[in-house]
Amino acid sequence: MDLTEFNEIRPYNDEELPQIFEELIADPAFQKAATGAIPNVPFELLAQKMRA
């Protein structure tokens, strides 16, 4: 079995997360979803927590 055929659906490795978080933070759809889900938390505070 070739495990690389599942690369698109595998969980992220820890070292990949900072880049993934930056991509999410920059995504307007994510920003809208996050502010809709937790309206009392400023998005920049959420972004800071994701970067920590």
N, C-alpha and C positions, 0 to 999 in steps of 0.2 A: 504494500500500500504506500502510495506517495503522499505523505502528510502535507507537502507544500500545496496540494490542491485545496486545502482548507484555510490557507493564509488569509483570505478575505473575511472569514467569519471567526477567526481565533481571537481569544482575549489579547489585550495589549500587554506587553512586557513593561515592567516598572520603568525602564529607561526610555520607553516611548511616550510615557504619559505627559511630560512637560510640553512636548510638541503638539500632542493631541489637545491638551488644555488650551494652548495658545490658538489653535485653529478654532476651537469652540468659542473662545472669548471673542474672536474676530468675526464670528458668524452672526449676522443680523437676526437670523431666525432663532438662533440659540438665545441671543440677548432678549428677544421678544418673549420667548417661552419662559425664560428664567424670571424675567420681571413680572410676567403674568402669574407664574406659580408662587413666587415669593415677593409680592409687591411691597412689603415693608422693609425689604433689604435692598439698598442701592446696588446696582449691578457692579459698580467698581469695587465694592466691598467683597462681593462674591468672587470677582476676578482675582482680587488680592489673596483670598483664601485658596483659590485653585492654584495659584502660583507658589503658595507656601509649602 
